[in-house]
Every structure is written in structure tokens, then in C-alpha cells.
Amino acid sequence: MQRKKPSSIGLKILMAVTGILLVLFLYAHMIGNLKIFFGETPFDHYAHWLRTIGNPVLPNQWYLWIQRGGLTIAVIGHIVAATILYGRARKARPVKYAHRPKVQGSYAARTMRWGGVIVVLFVIYHILDLSTLTLNPNAQSGKPYANIVADFAPSRWYVTLFYTLAIVAIGFHLRHGLFSAVRTLGQQTARGERLARTTALVLSLVLVVGYLSVPFAVLTGLVG
């Protein structure tokens, strides 16, 4: 008996739902990062609190591992759905155009796949840099505020540059992704599309500015 393949509509819904879950996490994480502007003690207290969520029912850090597991499943589901849809789109047009007309669309739409790759690589780097502290030579366990200040110090400008490029790429990916998710989930009137496009742009800008405010605050001495 031949196994039934998932429908394209189902895959698009999976991409939309997992994408929204990831966006919600990005915003929650950004809000937590902004606590650094309240000073070292409040920020370190917040970081410690994250490790104790669920106590006494859950041992220390279990909540974080459950969250990471859920995010991993969401990322895998998002990537698998995108890969299958991309493969189906290519099969639907097996012969390349002799002269391919210029594609009308935003930069984000034309680079969506590469943006996704950049996002995944950045997440891996970010975990190794500020979670496991593997890539931060000046890191100290239990001192998250000091680790961020050391990571984005002026002498490590290349880290801030990479972080900036990655966050901007995430912003482009998010802008197109949010718009596509809203369309997939049913908002397809002309007015709805305009609202979705504007909302996606605003939310992406807020995310980019929120994330970049931390490294640039350290770089300029506002935080340190």
C-alpha cells in the first residue's frame, strides 16, 4: 500500500503554525534581553529565574530543555515542510526557461531559502556563544550580564558585525514569512494583504531594533 503524501496545503499550514511559534519565542527572548538595560543585578536575576521555572515540580533547567526540545521540533517541521514544498515547485516546472523574465518581488521573497539557512546557522552560533559559552573566551558561568558585555566588547567588533548581519537577515526572513503565514491562514483580500504586509514590516523592524539595541549599547558603552 502506497503511503499517502502530505498535501501542499497541509505543509503550508505546518510552515505557518511552526513559524508563528518561532516568532513568539523570538519576541519573548527579545523582551528578556532588553532587561539588560535595567542593570546587572536584575538581568542576572532574570537569567537565574529562567532556570528555575517549574520548581519544585520540575528540577532546575528542565523547563529550558523542554522549551528547547519544542523549538527544535518546530524548526525541523518548518524546514521539512519548506524543503518538500520547494521540491514540488521545482518538479512542477522541470524545464528551465530559455529566457527567464525578471521576477517581481521583494528581496526577502527572492532570498527566503537562504535566509532560513542563515537563521539556523545563527541560532547554532548563538547557543554556542551565549548559552554553552563555548565560543566566548571571556565567559564566566553564572554571570550572563558580564558575558554579554564581554561578548560585544569593542575589541570584538567582528562579533557585533556578524550578529548585526544575522539579525537583519532574520528580519527579512520574518517580514516575508509573517506575510506568507497570514495569507496561508486565510487573510487573502486586498485590504487584508495590505494590512498583513504592513504588520509584518512593523513587527520585523521592532524585532531587529530590539535585538540590535543590546550589542550596540555594549559597543557604545551605554551598557557595561
C-alpha positions as CSV (number, residue, x, y, z in Angstrom):
1,M,0.0,0.0,0.0
2,Q,1.5,3.3,-1.1
3,R,1.9,5.8,1.7
4,K,-0.1,9.0,1.2
5,K,1.9,12.1,0.8
6,P,1.1,15.2,2.8
7,S,-0.9,17.8,0.9
8,S,0.7,21.1,-0.1
9,I,-2.0,23.0,1.8
10,G,-1.2,20.9,4.9
11,L,2.5,21.6,4.6
12,K,1.9,25.4,4.2
13,I,-0.2,25.3,7.3
14,L,2.5,23.5,9.1
15,M,5.0,26.1,8.0
16,A,2.7,28.9,9.1
17,V,2.0,27.4,12.5
18,T,5.6,26.5,13.3
19,G,6.8,29.8,12.0
20,I,4.4,31.7,14.3
21,L,5.6,29.6,17.3
22,L,9.2,30.5,16.5
23,V,8.3,34.2,16.1
24,L,6.6,34.2,19.5
25,F,9.7,32.7,21.0
26,L,11.9,35.4,19.3
27,Y,9.8,38.2,20.8
28,A,9.8,36.6,24.3
29,H,13.6,36.2,24.1
30,M,14.0,39.8,22.8
31,I,11.9,41.2,25.7
32,G,14.1,39.2,28.1
33,N,17.3,40.5,26.5
34,L,16.1,44.1,27.0
35,K,16.2,43.6,30.7
36,I,19.9,44.2,30.4
37,F,19.1,48.0,30.4
38,F,17.9,47.7,34.0
39,G,21.4,46.7,35.2
40,E,23.4,43.7,36.1
41,T,21.5,42.5,39.1
42,P,18.0,42.5,37.6
43,F,19.4,40.9,34.4
44,D,21.3,38.1,36.3
45,H,18.2,37.5,38.4
46,Y,16.1,37.1,35.3
47,A,18.5,34.7,33.8
48,H,18.6,32.7,37.0
49,W,14.8,32.7,37.2
50,L,14.6,31.1,33.7
51,R,16.4,28.1,35.1
52,T,14.0,27.7,38.0
53,I,10.7,27.8,36.1
54,G,8.6,24.9,37.1
55,N,10.2,24.4,40.5
56,P,9.5,22.4,42.6
57,V,7.6,20.2,40.1
58,L,10.5,20.4,37.6
59,P,14.1,20.3,38.5
60,N,16.4,23.2,37.6
61,Q,16.7,23.9,33.9
62,W,14.1,21.2,32.9
63,Y,11.8,23.9,31.6
64,L,14.5,25.3,29.4
65,W,15.3,21.8,28.0
66,I,11.6,21.2,27.3
67,Q,11.4,24.5,25.6
68,R,14.5,23.8,23.5
69,G,13.0,20.4,22.6
70,G,9.8,22.0,21.5
71,L,11.6,24.7,19.5
72,T,13.8,22.0,17.8
73,I,10.7,20.1,16.7
74,A,9.2,23.3,15.4
75,V,12.3,24.2,13.5
76,I,12.6,20.7,12.0
77,G,8.9,20.7,11.0
78,H,9.4,24.2,9.4
79,I,12.4,23.1,7.4
80,V,11.0,19.8,6.3
81,A,7.8,21.5,5.1
82,A,9.7,24.2,3.2
83,T,12.0,21.6,1.6
84,I,9.1,19.4,0.4
85,L,7.2,22.4,-1.0
86,Y,10.3,23.7,-2.7
87,G,10.9,20.3,-4.3
88,R,7.3,20.1,-5.5
89,A,7.6,23.6,-7.0
90,R,10.7,22.6,-9.0
91,K,9.1,19.4,-10.2
92,A,6.1,21.3,-11.4
93,R,8.4,23.2,-13.7
94,P,11.1,20.7,-14.7
95,V,12.3,22.6,-17.8
96,K,14.1,25.9,-17.2
97,Y,13.1,29.0,-19.1
98,A,15.3,29.8,-22.1
99,H,15.0,33.4,-21.1
100,R,13.7,33.8,-17.5
101,P,11.8,37.1,-17.1
102,K,12.8,39.4,-14.2
103,V,11.0,38.3,-11.1
104,Q,8.9,40.9,-9.4
105,G,9.1,40.7,-5.6
106,S,10.9,41.8,-2.6
107,Y,14.5,40.9,-1.7
108,A,13.1,38.8,1.2
109,A,10.9,36.7,-1.1
110,R,13.8,36.0,-3.5
111,T,16.2,35.0,-0.7
112,M,13.7,33.2,1.6
113,R,15.6,29.9,1.4
114,W,19.0,31.4,2.1
115,G,17.5,33.5,4.9
116,G,16.3,30.3,6.5
117,V,19.8,28.7,6.3
118,I,21.3,31.9,7.9
119,V,18.7,31.8,10.7
120,V,19.6,28.1,11.5
121,L,23.3,28.8,11.5
122,F,22.9,31.9,13.6
123,V,20.8,30.0,16.2
124,I,23.5,27.3,16.5
125,Y,26.2,30.0,16.8
126,H,24.2,32.0,19.4
127,I,23.7,28.9,21.6
128,L,27.4,28.0,21.5
129,D,28.3,31.6,22.2
130,L,26.0,32.7,25.0
131,S,24.3,29.5,26.2
132,T,27.1,26.9,26.4
133,L,29.7,29.7,26.4
134,T,31.9,27.5,24.1
135,L,32.7,30.4,21.7
136,N,33.1,33.2,24.3
137,P,36.7,33.2,25.5
138,N,35.9,35.6,28.4
139,A,32.7,33.9,29.6
140,Q,32.1,33.1,33.2
141,S,29.5,30.6,34.3
142,G,26.6,32.1,36.2
143,K,27.3,35.7,35.1
144,P,25.1,36.3,32.0
145,Y,25.3,40.1,32.2
146,A,29.1,40.1,32.3
147,N,29.2,37.5,29.5
148,I,27.2,39.7,27.1
149,V,29.3,42.7,27.9
150,A,32.5,40.7,27.2
151,D,31.0,39.2,24.0
152,F,30.1,42.5,22.4
153,A,33.1,44.5,23.7
154,P,34.6,47.0,21.2
155,S,37.7,44.8,20.7
156,R,35.3,42.0,19.4
157,W,33.6,44.3,16.8
158,Y,33.6,41.3,14.3
159,V,31.1,39.5,16.6
160,T,28.8,42.5,16.6
161,L,29.1,42.8,12.8
162,F,28.2,39.1,12.4
163,Y,25.4,39.5,14.9
164,T,24.0,42.5,13.0
165,L,24.1,40.8,9.6
166,A,22.4,37.7,11.0
167,I,19.7,39.7,12.7
168,V,19.0,41.8,9.6
169,A,18.7,38.5,7.6
170,I,16.3,37.2,10.2
171,G,14.3,40.5,9.8
172,F,14.0,40.0,6.1
173,H,13.0,36.3,6.6
174,L,10.5,37.2,9.2
175,R,8.9,40.0,7.2
176,H,8.2,37.7,4.2
177,G,7.4,34.7,6.5
178,L,4.8,36.6,8.5
179,F,3.1,37.9,5.4
180,S,3.0,34.4,3.8
181,A,1.7,32.9,7.1
182,V,-1.2,35.3,7.2
183,R,-2.1,34.6,3.6
184,T,-1.9,30.9,4.2
185,L,-4.2,31.1,7.2
186,G,-6.9,32.8,5.2
187,Q,-6.4,36.6,5.0
188,Q,-6.4,37.0,1.2
189,T,-8.5,40.0,0.5
190,A,-6.7,43.1,-1.0
191,R,-7.3,45.0,2.2
192,G,-6.2,42.1,4.3
193,E,-3.0,41.7,2.3
194,R,-2.1,45.3,2.7
195,L,-2.7,45.1,6.5
196,A,-0.6,41.9,6.6
197,R,2.2,43.4,4.7
198,T,2.4,46.5,6.9
199,T,2.1,44.5,10.1
200,A,4.8,42.1,9.0
201,L,7.1,45.1,8.2
202,V,6.5,46.8,11.6
203,L,6.9,43.6,13.6
204,S,10.1,42.7,11.8
205,L,11.6,46.2,12.4
206,V,10.7,46.0,16.1
207,L,12.4,42.7,16.4
208,V,15.6,43.9,14.5
209,V,15.8,47.1,16.6
210,G,15.1,45.2,19.8
211,Y,17.8,42.6,19.2
212,L,20.5,45.0,17.9
213,S,20.0,47.5,20.7
214,V,21.8,45.2,23.1
215,P,25.1,44.7,21.2
216,F,25.3,48.4,20.1
217,A,24.6,49.5,23.7
218,V,27.6,47.5,24.8
219,L,29.7,48.7,21.8
220,T,29.0,52.3,22.6
221,G,29.4,52.0,26.4
222,L,25.8,52.5,27.3
223,V,25.8,49.1,28.9
224,G,29.0,47.8,30.5
